[in-house]
């Protein structure tokens, strides 16, 4: 439904009344710059950085307290992954045996494939592994499976039961310790 550009609308920030066609310009000029100038704090404890909302994203990329997920650590009792501050990550990696990622054999997530490889080899294998589409039994590579499902079986993908099944196909397994 197209809105009338000559209707009157109220600005949600300052309650001023404008023609619909002028409201967007008013909002951008008067209020978006206010939001960008709003002072925010870094959410990474114990970082004490604060600055404008515009500066928050660049800061997050360099924040020494940014948490990195350790792929070598097993999940905790609740299934949550281990996170390590960026400044401690290199030292943390030395606490793991070097073989834990390199030598552990993992099985391909494709139920029709019996391949077992190291984590790094498995990542390469999974791009070329042939899957059988559950809907039409058409053989398709993992990297093309998502597009195949979206273009060929869109109506069938709305089932909640299938969401979990396809989530397993599109994630890489984490080795257990």
DALIN-V976793 format. One record per residue. N is the residue number from 1. PHI is phi in degrees with one decimal (* if undefined). Layout:
{{N PHI} {N PHI}}
This chain:
{{1 *} {2 -81.0} {3 -88.4} {4 -70.8} {5 -75.4} {6 -103.7} {7 -76.6} {8 -89.1} {9 -132.6} {10 -101.0} {11 -71.3} {12 -69.1} {13 -88.6} {14 -121.2} {15 65.8} {16 -69.6} {17 -102.4} {18 -140.7} {19 -68.5} {20 -52.0} {21 -68.2} {22 -99.2} {23 -62.2} {24 -59.7} {25 -61.7} {26 -58.5} {27 -62.5} {28 -63.1} {29 -74.0} {30 -96.3} {31 -118.8} {32 -65.3} {33 -65.7} {34 -63.0} {35 -64.7} {36 -70.2} {37 -89.7} {38 -59.9} {39 -77.4} {40 -127.6} {41 -112.0} {42 -68.8} {43 -86.6} {44 -88.3} {45 -72.9} {46 -100.4} {47 -58.9} {48 -106.5} {49 -63.3} {50 -144.5} {51 -177.0} {52 -75.5} {53 -60.1} {54 -62.5} {55 -87.4} {56 -65.7} {57 -63.2} {58 -59.1} {59 -63.9} {60 -58.0} {61 -71.1} {62 -116.1} {63 -59.6} {64 -68.4} {65 -100.6} {66 -58.7} {67 -91.0} {68 -111.5} {69 -74.7} {70 -87.9} {71 -76.4} {72 -91.6} {73 -84.3} {74 -72.7} {75 -63.8} {76 -76.0} {77 -60.3} {78 -93.5} {79 85.6} {80 -83.3} {81 -73.2} {82 -85.3} {83 -119.9} {84 -129.6} {85 -59.3} {86 -52.8} {87 -68.2} {88 -104.6} {89 -63.0} {90 -60.7} {91 -65.1} {92 -62.3} {93 -60.7} {94 -70.7} {95 -77.8} {96 -92.8} {97 -67.4} {98 -58.2} {99 -76.8} {100 -59.6} {101 -100.0} {102 -73.3} {103 -99.4} {104 -62.9} {105 -91.2} {106 -120.9} {107 -89.4} {108 -63.5} {109 -74.5} {110 -74.2} {111 -61.2} {112 -91.9} {113 -122.7} {114 -103.3} {115 -65.5} {116 -125.8} {117 -144.1} {118 -68.2} {119 -54.5} {120 -68.9} {121 -66.8} {122 -65.7} {123 -59.0} {124 -68.0} {125 -60.3} {126 -65.6} {127 -73.7} {128 -109.5} {129 -63.9} {130 -89.5} {131 -101.8} {132 -106.3} {133 -61.2} {134 -66.2} {135 -91.4} {136 -122.8} {137 60.6} {138 -74.9} {139 -75.3} {140 -146.8} {141 -69.8} {142 -55.1} {143 -66.8} {144 -105.9} {145 -62.3} {146 -58.5} {147 -63.2} {148 -59.3} {149 -64.5} {150 -67.7} {151 -87.3} {152 -102.8} {153 -130.0} {154 -54.0} {155 -65.2} {156 -84.3} {157 -82.4} {158 -79.2} {159 -70.1} {160 -63.0} {161 -63.0} {162 -79.1} {163 -56.5} {164 -65.6} {165 -60.5} {166 -75.4} {167 -63.0} {168 -66.2} {169 -68.9} {170 -95.7} {171 -118.7} {172 -96.1} {173 -67.0} {174 -102.0} {175 -65.6} {176 -88.3} {177 -90.0}}
